[in-house]
Amino acid sequence: MAALVLVPGAWKGSWAYEAVVPLLERAGHTVHALTLTGLRPDDDNATVAATNLDTHADERVAWYLRKSRASARA
């Protein structure tokens, strides 16, 4: 099936997909629900203040590259 990356917006995190992820996985999909920096419950005030759209974009590109390399090795 498909590999799906779920990226929430509007001050939400991976928890926004708690009901959906099991359904997608049961349908045979590989699902990655992400929480962006600055929106994690344990992020401190400095992290939240320093985070911007560039942070999120850079993280997602780095995440994708790590997953791609891992898949290529498998």
C-alpha positions as CSV (number, residue, x, y, z in Angstrom):
1,M,0.0,0.0,0.0
2,A,1.1,3.6,0.6
3,A,3.4,5.3,3.1
4,L,1.6,8.3,4.6
5,V,3.1,11.2,6.5
6,L,0.5,13.1,8.5
7,V,1.6,16.6,9.5
8,P,-0.9,18.5,11.6
9,G,-1.2,22.2,11.6
10,A,-2.9,24.8,13.8
11,W,-1.2,24.1,17.0
12,K,-1.8,20.3,16.9
13,G,0.5,17.4,17.0
14,S,0.5,13.7,16.2
15,W,-2.3,13.1,18.8
16,A,-4.7,14.7,16.3
17,Y,-4.5,11.5,14.3
18,E,-4.9,9.0,17.1
19,A,-8.2,7.8,15.7
20,V,-7.1,7.7,12.1
21,V,-3.7,6.0,12.3
22,P,-5.0,2.6,13.4
23,L,-7.5,2.6,10.6
24,L,-4.9,3.4,8.0
25,E,-2.5,0.8,9.4
26,R,-5.3,-1.9,9.3
27,A,-5.8,-1.0,5.7
28,G,-2.2,-1.9,5.0
29,H,-0.6,1.6,5.0
30,T,2.6,2.6,6.7
31,V,1.7,5.7,8.7
32,H,4.0,8.4,10.3
33,A,2.1,11.0,12.4
34,L,4.4,13.8,13.2
35,T,4.5,16.5,15.9
36,L,6.5,19.6,14.8
37,T,9.1,21.3,17.0
38,G,7.5,24.0,19.2
39,L,4.3,22.1,19.4
40,R,5.5,19.1,21.5
41,P,4.2,19.0,25.1
42,D,7.7,19.0,26.5
43,D,9.1,21.9,24.4
44,D,10.3,24.7,26.6
45,N,9.6,28.4,26.0
46,A,12.9,29.1,24.3
47,T,12.3,26.3,21.8
48,V,8.8,27.5,21.1
49,A,10.0,31.1,20.7
50,A,12.9,30.1,18.3
51,T,10.7,27.8,16.1
52,N,9.4,29.1,12.8
53,L,8.4,27.7,9.4
54,D,12.0,27.2,8.3
55,T,12.5,25.0,11.4
56,H,9.6,22.9,10.4
57,A,10.6,22.6,6.8
58,D,14.2,21.8,7.6
59,E,13.1,19.1,10.1
60,R,10.7,17.5,7.6
61,V,13.4,17.4,4.8
62,A,15.9,15.8,7.3
63,W,13.2,13.3,8.4
64,Y,12.4,12.4,4.9
65,L,16.1,11.9,4.0
66,R,16.7,9.7,7.0
67,K,13.6,7.5,6.1
68,S,14.7,7.3,2.5
69,R,18.2,6.2,3.3
70,A,16.9,3.6,5.8
71,S,14.5,2.2,3.2
72,A,17.3,2.0,0.6
73,R,19.4,-0.1,3.0
74,A,16.5,-2.4,3.8
